Structures are given as structure tokens and as C-alpha cells.
Amino acid sequence: MNQTIITVVFSCVVVGISVWLYRMQQKKSSIERTLKQSFSQLWRDILEKEVSFYLKLNAFEKDLFEKRIRLFLATKTIEGVETTIDDTIRLMVAASAVIPTFAFPDYNYPYVHSVLIYPNSFNDKYQTNTLDSPGANILGMIGSSSQNGTVILSKPDLVKAFDGLPHKENVGIHEFVHLLDKEDGEIDGVPKVLIDNSFVMPWLVEVKNEIKRIEKGNSDINPYALTNNAEFLAVVSEYFFNNPEKFQRRHPELYTSLRKIFSQKTAVIKL
């Protein structure tokens, strides 16, 4: 390689790095501008109407929740696939992400860059629920391989999770809990980014005991939790955040464990 070619290659590398740095600075500036903007009353009205978790917060906590929502929306792309989405859907997605990590104000899902909203449930080939797509019963999924860094959610199931009724299910929270579980390299039901190593074994023992109760029909936890430990964590986390008072009454030990894992007290009553 002669000197001229070396010079050209070096110049191209320098230009490429300069362009990348410029784009990163522009993105950073855009995010900073967004975070400085006041939270719109329209968005606040949507949260008050759709997100019961938000309603339980005090004024300081609501302000923090709103800032977390703004940060998520400023740094992640949320798109509809063959369906339209609006601010309500975007806020539901962001709330699903913020709720399980609310006790960790600096956390913003560093490995997530986009959320895709499907018009219905879908199958493992990402085909939505139609006559031509058998087995389309997946409500949510965190992407792998070509879809890595992407969360996929069924729009009607996301809306159902935030209809104000005391469900035990919330597809958004379910998938974002999987992402927290995945951060240590394994989706195994032990989110080591949230819990101390000394709590791992007691947690696994508790999981095993509750699985036995589900198998015997002595538990109201969704049997999908029997799939594996990762699904157990995601399923009970939905229940913990979406219907905390009932979860606390029916599963006081599990409630205490999840309160420790997420560093949150979700129920507003005491046993």
C-alpha cells in the first residue's frame, strides 16, 4: 500500500469518526432539550387515566416518573407495524418500562433501541393473528439475533393491561422484566442486576415452592409461570405491579421477595 492510499484511507476514517461524533452530539443535544421541556398536561392526563401506578405516587415521585418517561421516549423509537399508534400507546410502553425500574432512577434499558407495536398477537415468524398465520398467540417478545435490541408488543393486549381494572397480567411489564433478567447474560429468572448474590438461593427456593403450589392447583398465579424460572419471574412481576394488594394478600412471601428485588412497595395497604 503506497503513501497516497494510506493517506486516503486515513482521511476516510477521520471523516467517518467526525461524522459519528457529530451525530452523537446532535442526539445528545436533542435528548437534553427534550428533558428540559415541561411535561405536557395532556400526557399527565393520560397517565392519570391509564396508569394506576402513577396515581399512587406523591408529587415528588410523579415528577420523577414523568422525567423517566420523557427520557425513555427521547431515547427509544416506538413504531406501529400495520397499525397506528398515538401518545397514549407511547406512554403505555414507556410506563411499562419505567414501573419495574422506578427505584433505579438512572436506569434506561441501555440495550433497547426500539419497540414495535403489532396490531394483534403474533407467531414466532412475526406474523400477526390472521387466518394465514397459525399459532399467532404471542402477546410480547424481546428480540434476538436480527431483532436484538427490539421489544415487540401486541397493541390490544398492551391497552388491556392499562384499562384500570385489577388484572394480574401486563404484557409490557412482562417483557421489560425479561430484559432486566437478560442483562447479566442469561434469562434465567435471577435478575442479578437487581438482587444481591446472597438472595439468589432463597429466591430460587421460593420459586420452587410456589411452582409446586401452581402444579397442585393451589395458587392463582398464571400457570404460564410453570414454563421456566424466567417466565415465573415475569409472570409474578406482572401480578406484583398490576394488582399489588391482592398479590400481597394471596402471596405475602412472594410479595416481600419482589419488594426486595425491585426495591419497591407496590401495595398501599398492610396485611
C-alpha positions in Angstrom: 0.0 0.0 0.0 1.6 3.3 -1.1 1.6 6.5 0.8 -1.3 8.0 -1.2 -3.6 5.1 -0.5 -2.7 5.2 3.2 -3.5 8.9 3.3 -6.9 8.4 1.6 -7.8 5.6 4.0 -6.7 7.6 7.0 -8.8 10.6 5.8 -11.9 8.5 5.3 -11.5 7.1 8.8 -11.1 10.6 10.3 -14.2 11.8 8.4 -16.2 8.8 9.5 -15.3 9.3 13.1 -16.0 13.0 12.9 -19.5 12.3 11.3 -20.3 9.8 14.0 -19.2 12.1 16.8 -21.3 14.9 15.3 -24.4 12.7 15.1 -23.8 11.5 18.7 -23.5 15.2 19.9 -26.7 16.1 18.0 -28.5 13.2 19.5 -27.3 14.1 23.0 -28.3 17.8 22.5 -31.8 16.7 21.3 -32.2 14.5 24.4 -31.1 17.3 26.7 -33.6 19.7 25.0 -36.4 17.2 25.4 -35.6 16.6 29.1 -35.7 20.3 29.8 -39.2 20.7 28.3 -42.1 20.7 30.7 -44.2 17.6 30.9 -47.4 18.4 28.9 -50.7 18.4 30.8 -52.1 16.2 28.0 -49.5 13.5 28.8 -50.2 13.9 32.5 -53.9 13.4 31.9 -53.2 10.2 30.0 -51.0 8.9 32.9 -53.7 9.8 35.4 -56.3 8.0 33.4 -54.4 4.9 32.3 -51.6 4.2 34.8 -52.8 3.3 38.3 -49.1 3.0 39.4 -48.7 6.7 38.7 -51.8 7.7 40.7 -50.3 6.2 43.9 -47.2 8.3 43.7 -46.7 11.5 45.7 -45.9 14.8 44.0 -42.1 14.3 44.1 -42.4 10.7 42.8 -44.8 11.8 40.0 -42.2 14.3 38.8 -39.5 11.7 38.8 -41.8 9.3 36.9 -42.5 11.9 34.3 -38.8 12.6 33.8 -38.2 8.9 33.4 -41.0 8.7 30.8 -39.5 11.6 28.9 -36.1 10.0 28.9 -37.4 6.7 27.6 -39.4 8.3 24.8 -36.4 10.6 23.9 -34.0 7.7 23.5 -36.1 4.8 22.1 -38.1 4.5 18.9 -41.7 3.3 19.2 -43.3 2.3 15.9 -46.5 0.7 14.8 -46.4 -2.3 12.4 -49.5 -2.3 10.3 -51.3 -0.3 13.0 -51.4 3.3 14.1 -50.1 4.4 17.5 -50.6 7.6 19.4 -49.3 9.3 22.5 -51.4 7.0 24.7 -49.7 3.9 23.3 -46.3 5.5 23.6 -46.9 6.4 27.2 -48.2 2.9 28.0 -44.9 1.5 26.5 -42.8 3.9 28.5 -44.7 3.3 31.7 -44.2 -0.5 31.2 -40.5 0.1 31.1 -40.3 2.6 34.0 -42.6 0.9 36.5 -40.3 -2.1 37.3 -37.2 0.1 37.4 -38.7 3.1 39.2 -36.4 2.6 42.2 -33.4 2.9 39.9 -33.7 6.4 38.5 -30.6 6.3 36.3 -31.6 3.1 34.5 -32.9 3.4 31.0 -32.5 0.0 29.2 -29.2 0.6 27.5 -29.6 -2.4 25.2 -33.0 -1.4 23.9 -33.3 0.9 20.9 -36.8 0.2 19.5 -40.3 -1.0 20.4 -42.6 -2.4 17.7 -46.3 -2.4 18.3 -48.2 -5.1 16.4 -52.0 -4.9 15.6 -52.6 -8.2 17.4 -50.8 -11.3 18.8 -48.3 -12.9 16.5 -46.3 -16.1 15.9 -42.6 -16.9 16.1 -42.3 -15.7 12.5 -43.7 -12.3 13.5 -46.9 -12.9 11.6 -49.9 -11.3 13.2 -53.1 -13.2 14.2 -54.9 -13.9 10.9 -56.2 -17.0 9.2 -52.9 -17.2 7.3 -50.7 -17.2 10.4 -51.4 -20.2 12.6 -50.1 -20.3 16.1 -50.2 -16.5 16.4 -50.7 -16.4 20.2 -47.6 -14.5 21.3 -48.5 -11.3 23.1 -45.0 -9.9 23.5 -41.4 -10.7 22.8 -37.9 -9.4 23.3 -36.0 -9.7 20.1 -33.0 -12.0 19.5 -30.5 -12.3 16.6 -31.7 -9.9 13.9 -34.3 -8.4 16.3 -31.8 -7.9 19.1 -32.5 -4.6 21.0 -36.1 -4.6 20.0 -39.2 -5.2 22.1 -42.4 -6.4 20.3 -45.8 -5.9 21.9 -49.4 -6.7 20.9 -51.3 -3.4 20.8 -54.7 -4.7 22.2 -53.0 -6.6 25.0 -50.9 -3.5 25.9 -54.1 -1.4 26.0 -55.9 -4.1 28.1 -53.1 -4.0 30.7 -53.8 -0.3 31.3 -57.6 -0.3 31.3 -57.7 0.4 35.1 -59.0 -3.0 36.1 -57.1 -5.1 38.6 -55.5 -7.6 36.2 -52.8 -10.0 37.1 -51.3 -9.6 33.6 -49.4 -6.8 31.9 -47.6 -7.7 28.7 -45.4 -4.6 28.7 -44.1 -5.1 32.2 -43.6 -8.8 31.4 -41.3 -8.2 28.5 -39.3 -5.4 30.2 -38.8 -7.7 33.3 -37.3 -10.2 30.8 -34.9 -7.5 29.6 -33.8 -6.8 33.2 -33.3 -10.6 33.7 -31.3 -10.7 30.5 -28.8 -8.0 31.5 -26.4 -10.4 33.3 -26.2 -12.5 30.1 -28.9 -15.1 31.0 -32.6 -15.0 31.0 -33.0 -17.4 33.9 -35.3 -15.8 36.4 -32.5 -14.4 38.5 -32.0 -10.7 37.7 -28.6 -10.2 39.1 -28.6 -6.5 38.2 -31.3 -6.1 40.8 -30.5 -8.6 43.6 -27.6 -9.4 45.8 -25.9 -12.8 45.4 -26.9 -13.7 48.9 -30.6 -13.6 47.9 -30.3 -15.8 44.9 -30.7 -19.2 46.7 -33.6 -18.1 48.9 -35.3 -16.7 45.8 -34.9 -19.9 43.9 -36.2 -22.0 46.8 -39.3 -19.7 46.9 -39.8 -20.1 43.2 -39.6 -23.9 43.5 -42.1 -23.9 46.4 -44.6 -21.7 44.5 -44.3 -23.8 41.4 -45.3 -26.9 43.4 -48.4 -25.0 44.6 -49.3 -24.0 41.0 -48.9 -27.6 39.8 -51.3 -28.8 42.5 -53.8 -26.1 41.7 -53.3 -24.3 45.0 -52.2 -21.0 43.5 -54.0 -18.2 41.5 -50.7 -17.4 39.6 -50.9 -17.8 35.9 -49.8 -21.4 35.0 -47.6 -20.0 32.3 -45.2 -19.4 35.2 -44.5 -23.1 35.1 -42.7 -22.7 31.7 -39.3 -21.9 33.4 -37.9 -19.7 36.1 -37.6 -16.7 33.7 -41.3 -16.9 32.9 -42.1 -17.3 36.6 -40.3 -14.1 37.4 -42.0 -12.2 34.6 -45.5 -13.6 35.4 -45.3 -12.8 39.2 -43.9 -9.4 38.4 -47.0 -8.6 36.3 -49.2 -9.5 39.3 -47.0 -7.6 41.8 -47.2 -4.4 39.8 -50.7 -4.6 38.3 -52.7 -6.0 41.3 -50.4 -5.5 44.3 -53.0 -5.5 47.1 -54.4 -8.9 46.0 -50.9 -10.2 45.4 -49.8 -9.2 48.9 -52.9 -10.9 50.4 -52.6 -14.1 48.5 -48.8 -14.4 48.3 -47.2 -12.4 51.2 -43.8 -14.2 51.0 -43.6 -13.7 47.2 -44.7 -10.1 47.7 -41.9 -9.5 50.2 -39.4 -11.1 47.8 -40.4 -9.0 44.8 -40.5 -5.9 47.0 -36.8 -6.7 47.8 -35.9 -7.4 44.2 -37.5 -4.2 42.7 -36.9 -2.1 45.9 -40.5 -1.0 45.7 -43.6 -1.2 47.9 -46.4 -1.5 45.5 -49.3 -2.3 47.8 -51.0 0.6 49.6 -52.4 -1.5 52.4 -50.8 -3.5 55.2 -51.7 -7.1 56.0 
